[in-house]
Amino acid sequence: MKKQDATLQAVDTTSVPSKDIQLTPITTECESGVKELTKSENLTEQLIELIVSGEYQAGSKISEPELARSFSVSRGPLREAIMRVEALGLVERVPHVGARIVELSQEKLIEIYAVREALEGMAARLACINITDKEIDALQDLLEQHQCHIEQVDGASYFHQQGDFDFHYRIIKASRNTKLISLLCDELYHLLRMYRFQSPRKHSRPTTALSEHIHILAAIRERDGELAELLMRRHIMRSRQLIENQLTDDVKK
């Protein structure tokens, strides 16, 4: 699945997602030298964004006939798209219920972050070996954009768009390890985006996180794999601890 470049867009987190999905009919685009997306691939992209953004609520049942009518497509491409979204962990099959949007419990998120801590630490270490100077400069530009964005919105939306994950995503790609890339960029990427879009703002720590990103990049620029891995693991561990603290607070209530 083709990944789109990150955009720094603020998200209105005050709006309440509706159970009624407003879907747009499928349109295919053709870029020079790029193969035209099939209906199934286009459907997959649209379904991902609807789920991640909360337009299609967690726990909601998926109605194939309704989606087929809304998208003006046959059941074949739709089923293929749903299977692809299911492979990304955004849809689950429930006995006697059928396909529904996954619900991210805090316990499950803690497990995901524990996996991220280990694997992204490894990716940062490998990136020190394989990343190009051009990619490092691009990461520097990205963090400067993030700095400006945080100042403009007072940090409110840094974690409610793809900017934060684009930093991690680029480092993972720079590891040049296909297995790591598959695990982190395909299987976990959109689940984490879903959580960031829909989680309370109190879980975010934009200024601190950006500072940690800057230090991670500095270690990568120095090609210090040991330090880059340590800083990345600590960075993700702190995010996991925020979730654990929230879980503890909820139990006490």
DALINSUL-V31123 format. One record per run of one state. SS is the DSSP state (2 for helix, 1 for strand, 0 for the rest). FROM is the first residue (numbers start at 1). TO is the last residue. If there is no record, write none. Layout:
ss	from	to
SS	FROM	TO
SS	FROM	TO
This chain:
ss	from	to
0	1	38
2	39	53
0	54	60
1	61	61
0	62	63
2	64	71
0	72	74
2	75	87
0	88	90
1	91	94
0	95	97
1	98	101
0	102	105
2	106	130
0	131	132
2	133	153
0	154	162
2	163	174
0	175	177
2	178	187
0	188	188
2	189	198
0	199	200
2	201	203
0	204	205
2	206	221
0	222	224
2	225	252
0	253	253
